[in-house]
């Protein structure tokens, strides 16, 4: 790798992101679909292969997901998390039923085996925390009443991955029941320990990180987040879950100052994440699976909207907020790609990779549009019809000539 070539490629990518973001802003849209399509155009099989910067962009993408979930976690306290999880547990069950089952059935209809169908169930089940966090921030909805409901569903999904991923990995590798059980136990134990520390010692963590010097606060919060995220990933728990729990553990003035300092870094690395997603996709593999992937995407977009609507209704949110919650959950992304990658590398189903890529690409592009327009569209379709106002006749017009 030549340093000059790396700098040129990175400079071109970041400058292109700036231009795409400006175009999206002019159009009143989220820049996420533009970042993805830009990565697709300049990735493997695209117009230009940016091979020198692959490793840097891949690491930057990982950091982007971690920062997205960290700043989302900083919005809430540990007490609010527990309250939301208790309230949203039924919504988590509905979410799994409505969104995992269609993926499993689609896998069987495509002629795949039960293990590959189970992997596809995970692809269709899990919404993209990274994309949704970015979209909610772009739309200025982090303070909306329905946002805690959306967050609760996402957290339940992310925590469920701590159980699902070890089981799927064991099935893909042909590991026995005992080995798979040990892996699951380690994952659940890790989540329990981190949650306990966040609930009982969050104040001490915040005081330890507190500093009047922004540089020291930034280094402390970022270093702790990356450390916990890496350890969580090593212990078969999502790095995103680890980062989110770190954000939950930090509260008060420290959380507010950390948000201000980390927001620019989050925006930079989040953009890199979406570009990396496009860069890792070969456009030549997509046409063969586009039609069935689009059909499944359409079905599971509607089931996600139904999930968010039901969860928000149960929380007492008015109808406009219910539609916004459902529309925000449509996007799939990082977890779906991880699941598909596990299945593809195991050799259980060679079509899994391109199929999942097409499916996720459709919904990760549709997600920002759904988040923005689901509420007005659904309100027009299912809202109360306007009552015609009778027009009073003018007596003067009835007077005979």
C-alpha positions, 0 to 999 in steps of 0.5 A: 500500500503506497501512502500517497495513493491511500491519501488520494483515495481517502481524500476523493472519497471524503470529498465525494461524500461532501458533494453527495451530502450537499445534493441530498440536503438540497433535495430534502433527503437523508444522505444515506442512500447516496452514500450507499449508491456511491460505494456501489459505483466505486466498489468491486465490479463498479466503475472504479475499484478503490483497492488501496483504501479497503482496509482503512474503510473497513475499520472506519465502518466498524468505528462508525457503527460503534459511534452511532450506537454510543451516541444513541445510548447517551440519549438515555439513562440505565433506568430508562433502558430497563423501563423501556425493555420491560414495556417493549418485551411483548413488542420484541415477540411480535417483531420476531414473529412478523419479520423472522418468519417471512424470511424463514419461509422464503428460504424454504420456498427458494429451495434452501435447507433449514439452516440457511432458511434460519439465517435468512430469518435473521436477515429479515428480522433485525433492523439496522440500528446504525441506519435508524440512529442516523435517520432519526438524527437527520430528521430531528426526531431523537426527542419525539415521544415515539423514539423510545419505542423505536429504541426499545425494539432495536435494543431488544433485537440487538440483545436477541442477537447475543442469543441468535448468533451463537446458535446460528454459528453453532448450526453452521459449523455443525457444533454439538448441543453442549458447545453451542450452549456454552457459547450462548451462556457466555454471551448472556453472562457478558450482557448481564454483567455490563447491564449490572455495571451500568445500573449500579456504577454508572455514576462512578463511571461518569465521574471517572471520565469527567474532565474540564479539558475536552481532549481528555474527555474525548479520549476517555469516552472513546477509548472506553467505548472501543475497549468495551465494544471489542471485548463484547465482540470477542465474547460473542456479543455485538460490538454495537450492543457494547457501545450502546451500553457504554452510552447508557452507563454515562449520564449527566453533564458528562453525557452532554459534553461527550455528545457535543465532542463525538457528534462530528466523529460519528457523522464522519465514520457513519458516512464511511460505514455506508460507503463500505457497505456499497463498496463490498457489493459487486453489482454483477451479482445483483440482477439474478436475485433482485426480483425475489429479494424485492418481493421479500423486501416489500413484505417485510417492510410492511411487517416492520411498519406493523411492528412499530405501529403496534409497539407505539400503540401499546405505549399510548402514542397517537396515530401519527407517532405510530406510523413514524415508529413503524416507518423508522424500523424498515431499514436493514443493514449491518446485522443482516450483512453479518448474518448473511456473511456467516452463512455464505462463508460456511458454504451452506448456501452460495446464493445467500450472499448476493440475495442478502445484499440485494435485500438489504440494499433495497431496504437500506435505501427505502428506510430513510424514505419510509421514516420520512414519508410513512406517516403522511402516506398512511394518514392519507390512506387510513386516516379519517375522511374529511366530512364535506361541509354543506354550502348554504344557498344565498337567498338572493340567488333564489329570488325570482326576477 
